Amino acid sequence: MSERFLGEVVLPGVAQSVAVARHCVGEMLAAAGHRVVEDARLIVSELITNALIHSASGLQGGVVTVEVVAVNAEIVRVEVSDDGSDTVPRARESGDDDCHGRGLWLVEQISLKWGVRLLGAGQRAVWAETFTGQAVSVCAGEGVAAGSRAESGR
């Protein structure tokens, strides 16, 4: 099986978008027959939260874009594109008393692999691949789109 686009959603750069993205990713994966979706939902939560805190996506008018791709029948890639930052996302270990800073460390722990791509114009995408179990055969279309880069001007 070659990679297959499952869906994309463009959301405003606000905290409520984290829950919306978790729901959308779960629905996209379920519609494509993937059975183990919790790690993918957690990954998207952490990546969006990181984008909102550390990039221009969290500023007035900012957006985040979530794209979901089936790498094969058992692995999906979740990618979150943001409006850019002066820093490059990296995992770090937080101290026991730290209230923040565990998001990318957690993504690193539960994903098969993850990384960062620069998209140009200061934008970047952080992606992670995770196991979703053998997808069951469903009659799905080419994906679910709840917005597009063209519509959002990206």
N, C-alpha and C positions, 0 to 999 in steps of 0.2 A: 504494500500500500504506500503510495506517495503522500506527501503532505496534503491536507485538505482544510481549506478555510471553513471555520464553523460559525464565525460571527464577529461583529464589532459593535461597540457602543461608545458614543462620545458623551461625556458627562461634564457638568460644570465643576469647577474646582472648589467644591464645598464638602464638608464632612459627611453630609447625608448621601453623597455619591458612593461612599464606601459600601454601604448596605445595598444600594441599587446594583452596583457592580457585582457584588457577591451573588445576588439573586440571578442576575442576567447570565453570569458565567455558569452557575448551576443549571439553569434552564437550557443554555446552549449545549452543554455537555450531555444532559439527559436526552435532549432531542436527537443527538447524534449517537445515542446508545451507550455512552460511557457510564459506568456504574459507580466508580469510586471517585467522587467529586470534591470531597471536603478539603483535601490538600490544595487543589486548584483554587477553591474559594478562599482559603486562608492566604494563599500566595497573592491573589489579586487584592485582598484587603491590605496586606502589608505593603505591596508596591504602590497602591494608590495613596495610602496614608503617608508613605515616604515622599511621594511626589507633591502632595499638598503641603507638607512641612518644609521641604527642602528645595522646591522649585517655584518658578513663576506661576505654575498652575494654581497654587494656593492664593494668588493675588486676585483682586477684583477683575472679573472677566476671564480668568484662566479656565482651562479645560484639561481633562485627561481623556485619553482614548485607550480603550481596552480591546485587544484583538485576541481571539482564541483560534488556534490552529491544531488540528490533529496531526501529529508527527507520524503516527501509525495507529494501529487499532488499540494500543495500550498506553500510549504516551501523548500528552498534549503540551503545547506551549502557550503560556499566557504572557502577553506583552502589554505593558502600560507605557504609553508615550506621554511625555509631559512637555511643558512650555519652556523648559531649560533652566539651568542654574550655572553658577560659577564652579561648582564642585562636581566630582564624579562619584556616583553612589558606590559605596564599598561596605562590606560586612565588617562589623567590629564586635568585640566582646565588651559587654557592659559590666560594671561592678555591681555587686549585690544591692547597693543602695541607689543605683541609677534608676530613674523613672522612665527613661527613654533609651533608644539606641539598640534595641534587640530585633527590629524588623527584618533587616537584611540578613542578620545572623540566622534568624528563624527560617527565612526563605532558603538560605544556603543549606540548612539542616534537612529540610523536607523535600527539596527539589533534587532531581537527578543532576542538573547543571543549571547555571544561570549566568547572565551577563548583561552588558550595557552596550548599546549601539548609538552612535551619534547620528542624528537625522539631518543635520544642517539647520541653519537659521537659529542656532542655539538650542534646538529641541533635541531630546534624547529618548530612547526607549530602553526600559529595563525589562528583561524577559526571564522566564524560568520554565523549565520542563519538568513535568511530574507524571507519575504513573497513575492511570485511571482504571486499570483493569481491562480485560478484553471487552471491547465494545460489542454490544449485541446488534444484530442487523435491524435497522429501522428504515422506514421509507422517509428519509430526510431529503430536503432540497440541498442547495449549495451553501446553506448557512443562514443565519439569522442576522439581519442588520438593523440596529436600532439607532441609526445615524451613520454618517460616513465622513471620511476626511474631506471629500468634496463639499459636503454640506457645511462643515465646520470651518472651511477655509484652510485646512491643513494640507 
